[in-house]
C-alpha cells in the first residue's frame, strides 16, 4: 500500500486541536489508524509502574484497564523507555511475534484484540516518565509497510508539538488556579481595579469587607469607602495609582466599632502587568490591599520553616528576633544562651538572605499576610 507524506490540513488541525481538547486524541489515533489500514491506536503517559493518562483510538477499553492494572511493565514498554524521543520503532524490532506469543502481555492484552504488531514512537520523556503512541495491527494486516511508516514519521513531529503544547496549557491553567487559591489564603483583602475603578477581582477577605456594615462599598462593581468622610480620599488614592503615582496608604474605620483598617493603594506596573494578564486580567491598573489589625495572628512555625528551609529551632529564633527584641530578650524568652541565639541568627540570616533584624522583620512580616487554616499549626 502506498501513502503520500503530504498531511491533510484536516488531520493537522485535529492534531493541534487536541492540545486544547484532549478528548480529540481518540479521533486523531483513529484517523491515523484508518489512513494506515490498522486496528487502532493508543497514546499514553506512564512511568515504569503507573499509567498517568491514556487516550484510546478504537482499542478495547477493558484491555486498556487490564494493561494499567497488570502490564504497565512489558516487553514493548521496557524497550521504548530506552529509546530517543521521536524514533519510530516497529514491534518486531523489539521481539519477534513467536517470542511475543509466549508472554502474559500477549495473552492478556494483545490476543483478545487480535493485535500482533505495532508501530510506536516516544513523544516525550526520560528514564522515569515518558509518553508514546502505538498504532496497532493484526496478524493478517502484518507489520506496518514503508508507506505507513513514512506517514507516521511525518505526523510524529506534530504529535510531539501538540502534546508539549497541551502540557504547557495544563500547567498554565494550574498556575492560574494556584494564583487565585493563594490570593484567597491571604489574611488581607486584595482588590484589583481597572482604569475606570471597576473591580476585576476580590479575594475572600475583601468580599467580607464589602458586606453590609463593612468598611467598603462594592456597589455597581466599583470600590468606594462606605464612610462619606473617607470616600473622596480613597478615590484620590485610586486616581493617583491609575496615573502611576507611588503607592499610598490611608486608614478607614470599620463600621460599628470604629476599628481602623489600613488601605494600601498601588499602581500595577512592570512584571505585575504581565502576571495579571496571565491571570486573564489584562486591564488590571490598581492593586489595593486592606489590612485589619484585629485579624492578625501569631505566625505558625511551619510556615517559616517551609518558606526558608529553617529548622524548628531556627524558625523560633527568627520569629522572636523579627519582633525587634534584643538578643538578651530573645534568649530569655526562648530559655537559650545568647551565644546559641547568635548562632541560630547567623544561619537564619544566611537562609533568608537578610543581614540584620530589621530586614528579617520585613521578610517575616510578608509571610504574616498568610492565614492558617489549621489553628493547631503554631
Buried (B, 14 or more C-beta within 10 A) or exposed (E): EEBEEEBEEEBEEBBBBBBEEBEBBBBBBBBBBEBBBBBBBBBBBBBEEEBEEBBBBBBBEEBBEBBBEEBBEBBBBEBBBEBEBBEBBBBBEBBEBEEBEEBEBBEBBBBEBBBBBBBBBBBBBEEEBBBBBBBBBBEEBEBBBEBBBBBBBBBBEBBBBBBBBBBEEEEEEEEEEEBEEEBBBBBBBBBBBBEEBBBBBBBBBBBBBBEEEBBBBBEEEBBBBBBEEBBEBBBBBBEBBBEEBEEBEBEBBBBEEEBBBBBBBBBBEEEBBEEBEEBEBEBBBBBBBBBBEEEEEEBBBBBBBEBBEBEEBBBBBBBBBBEEBEBEBBBBEBEBEEEBBEBBBEBBBEBBEBEEBEBBBEBBEEBBBBBBEEEEEE
